[in-house]
């Protein structure tokens, strides 16, 4: 391969600039529940049933960070991991566009548009699967560009294998070859040879998907048992009808990337770009279908459409002239999350959600510190939101999630487990720690079924007399005084959770 040193340097420069940009404005907050679950599973040493490669990759990244001498909490670690993955994806995107033969000016515009798209920037700064996924995604795109220039059977076999990597980080990327292989055929020309080569790459991708979960069932989670996975996917409790397609298209594409999401289709109407636009539409349709299956009444603000931002940016970049650069920068709504007073503009749903999460985290910290009154706190938390608050603002030795004890089947509870919890909390109290119990944690113990249904109404939960939560709650009440702590109020009223202090009797 004839690598251009100048092209490599420019791609590397874009990656570094993007990394600085994402790290400069880390939100210091979790984004919805996925990030909280990632932190919990990481702490437990568990795997993820849908995205099996993410946590091993995060652990490897954590080891690298520690080798470099940095100590990061789980929230910061996950955010930095997303920033690095997204920045690598930006660099590969610029390199791939160069290998596809795009004019330098158009490629720079497209890369800039891709890197600063609000969808990309949101998931490049939070603990989520989508940002890190862009690193192997970008690698696949760059290698695809190499194959467009110099196709070979071996190269297409490698492309099919590479497409498995973004799938490991986020299972939705099983669909990625729909766009990549369509782009290959459209760029090379519709012929028996190009379709055959595309089929080779697609076949390798399908073979790995079918074979590896059978060989490594413990690693691949639900993908090793598609019947169980399909049942879990179908139990989300949200409508899964194509009737909601316009609504989902609006929430996940048009509103998530205002103006430019429409301009991409307009740019594709040019005769010179119709083949590239055809590949874009072929890739776009299955991703939109997954959104309709998963996201009705639960908007993700473009997360599932993230892979389609790059081809859209390429269409736009080849349509606009350099004179549009200033307007492009001014219109990109990522500035909504940075500039004060812009939080109510269109396309900022993810930004507003992050602001709300950050406020919850801060309120939780204020309340705990106020009640602890200088002592080191230890908080028993109940809901997922409180768990996220604790991960974001407390150290690992300052909180415990009670859900696992609450939902333990009663026939598996050993009497000594109640005593172990009691003695542990008494030891913390003897050390001068302020042991606190949130209202959500108490509710999770006394009525675990209701606590789980409050977070996901479609769950099938056992009756409370089959779960251990009520026994733990009764034991705590027997061995400790639950002293209600005064509410902490700010100008707008009470903030944070209601707390009880556990004092041994």
Secondary structure as the mmCIF struct_conf table of DSSP 4:
data_model
#
loop_
_struct_conf.conf_type_id
_struct_conf.id
_struct_conf.beg_label_comp_id
_struct_conf.beg_label_asym_id
_struct_conf.beg_label_seq_id
_struct_conf.end_label_comp_id
_struct_conf.end_label_asym_id
_struct_conf.end_label_seq_id
HELX_RH_AL_P HELX_RH_AL_P1 UNK A 5 UNK A 24
TURN_TY1_P TURN_TY1_P1 UNK A 25 UNK A 25
BEND BEND1 UNK A 28 UNK A 29
HELX_RH_AL_P HELX_RH_AL_P2 UNK A 32 UNK A 44
TURN_TY1_P TURN_TY1_P2 UNK A 45 UNK A 45
BEND BEND2 UNK A 49 UNK A 50
HELX_RH_AL_P HELX_RH_AL_P3 UNK A 52 UNK A 67
TURN_TY1_P TURN_TY1_P3 UNK A 68 UNK A 69
HELX_RH_AL_P HELX_RH_AL_P4 UNK A 74 UNK A 99
TURN_TY1_P TURN_TY1_P4 UNK A 100 UNK A 101
HELX_RH_AL_P HELX_RH_AL_P5 UNK A 104 UNK A 116
HELX_RH_AL_P HELX_RH_AL_P6 UNK A 118 UNK A 123
TURN_TY1_P TURN_TY1_P5 UNK A 124 UNK A 124
BEND BEND3 UNK A 125 UNK A 128
HELX_RH_AL_P HELX_RH_AL_P7 UNK A 129 UNK A 149
BEND BEND4 UNK A 150 UNK A 150
HELX_RH_AL_P HELX_RH_AL_P8 UNK A 153 UNK A 169
HELX_RH_3T_P HELX_RH_3T_P1 UNK A 171 UNK A 175
HELX_RH_AL_P HELX_RH_AL_P9 UNK A 176 UNK A 188
BEND BEND5 UNK A 190 UNK A 191
HELX_RH_AL_P HELX_RH_AL_P10 UNK A 192 UNK A 215
HELX_RH_AL_P HELX_RH_AL_P11 UNK A 217 UNK A 220
HELX_RH_3T_P HELX_RH_3T_P2 UNK A 221 UNK A 224
HELX_RH_AL_P HELX_RH_AL_P12 UNK A 226 UNK A 233
TURN_TY1_P TURN_TY1_P6 UNK A 234 UNK A 235
BEND BEND6 UNK A 236 UNK A 236
BEND BEND7 UNK A 238 UNK A 238
HELX_RH_3T_P HELX_RH_3T_P3 UNK A 242 UNK A 244
HELX_RH_AL_P HELX_RH_AL_P13 UNK A 245 UNK A 249
HELX_RH_PI_P HELX_RH_PI_P1 UNK A 250 UNK A 254
TURN_TY1_P TURN_TY1_P7 UNK A 255 UNK A 259
HELX_RH_AL_P HELX_RH_AL_P14 UNK A 260 UNK A 267
TURN_TY1_P TURN_TY1_P8 UNK A 268 UNK A 269
BEND BEND8 UNK A 270 UNK A 270
HELX_RH_3T_P HELX_RH_3T_P4 UNK A 271 UNK A 273
HELX_RH_AL_P HELX_RH_AL_P15 UNK A 274 UNK A 294
TURN_TY1_P TURN_TY1_P9 UNK A 296 UNK A 297
BEND BEND9 UNK A 298 UNK A 298
TURN_TY1_P TURN_TY1_P10 UNK A 301 UNK A 302
HELX_RH_3T_P HELX_RH_3T_P5 UNK A 303 UNK A 305
TURN_TY1_P TURN_TY1_P11 UNK A 306 UNK A 306
HELX_RH_AL_P HELX_RH_AL_P16 UNK A 307 UNK A 319
BEND BEND10 UNK A 320 UNK A 320
HELX_RH_3T_P HELX_RH_3T_P6 UNK A 322 UNK A 324
HELX_RH_AL_P HELX_RH_AL_P17 UNK A 325 UNK A 331
HELX_RH_3T_P HELX_RH_3T_P7 UNK A 333 UNK A 337
TURN_TY1_P TURN_TY1_P12 UNK A 338 UNK A 338
BEND BEND11 UNK A 339 UNK A 339
TURN_TY1_P TURN_TY1_P13 UNK A 340 UNK A 341
TURN_TY1_P TURN_TY1_P14 UNK A 343 UNK A 344
BEND BEND12 UNK A 345 UNK A 345
TURN_TY1_P TURN_TY1_P15 UNK A 346 UNK A 347
HELX_RH_AL_P HELX_RH_AL_P18 UNK A 349 UNK A 372
TURN_TY1_P TURN_TY1_P16 UNK A 373 UNK A 374
BEND BEND13 UNK A 375 UNK A 375
HELX_LH_PP_P HELX_LH_PP_P1 UNK A 376 UNK A 376
STRN STRN1 UNK A 377 UNK A 381
BEND BEND14 UNK A 383 UNK A 383
HELX_RH_AL_P HELX_RH_AL_P19 UNK A 384 UNK A 393
BEND BEND15 UNK A 394 UNK A 394
HELX_RH_3T_P HELX_RH_3T_P8 UNK A 396 UNK A 398
STRN STRN2 UNK A 399 UNK A 401
HELX_RH_AL_P HELX_RH_AL_P20 UNK A 403 UNK A 406
TURN_TY1_P TURN_TY1_P17 UNK A 407 UNK A 407
BEND BEND16 UNK A 408 UNK A 408
STRN STRN3 UNK A 409 UNK A 409
HELX_RH_3T_P HELX_RH_3T_P9 UNK A 410 UNK A 412
HELX_RH_AL_P HELX_RH_AL_P21 UNK A 415 UNK A 430
TURN_TY1_P TURN_TY1_P18 UNK A 431 UNK A 432
STRN STRN4 UNK A 434 UNK A 438
HELX_RH_AL_P HELX_RH_AL_P22 UNK A 439 UNK A 446
TURN_TY1_P TURN_TY1_P19 UNK A 447 UNK A 447
HELX_RH_AL_P HELX_RH_AL_P23 UNK A 448 UNK A 455
TURN_TY1_P TURN_TY1_P20 UNK A 457 UNK A 458
HELX_RH_3T_P HELX_RH_3T_P10 UNK A 464 UNK A 466
STRN STRN5 UNK A 467 UNK A 467
BEND BEND17 UNK A 468 UNK A 468
HELX_RH_AL_P HELX_RH_AL_P24 UNK A 469 UNK A 479
STRN STRN6 UNK A 480 UNK A 484
HELX_LH_PP_P HELX_LH_PP_P2 UNK A 485 UNK A 487
STRN STRN7 UNK A 488 UNK A 490
TURN_TY1_P TURN_TY1_P21 UNK A 491 UNK A 492
STRN STRN8 UNK A 493 UNK A 495
BEND BEND18 UNK A 496 UNK A 496
STRN STRN9 UNK A 499 UNK A 504
#
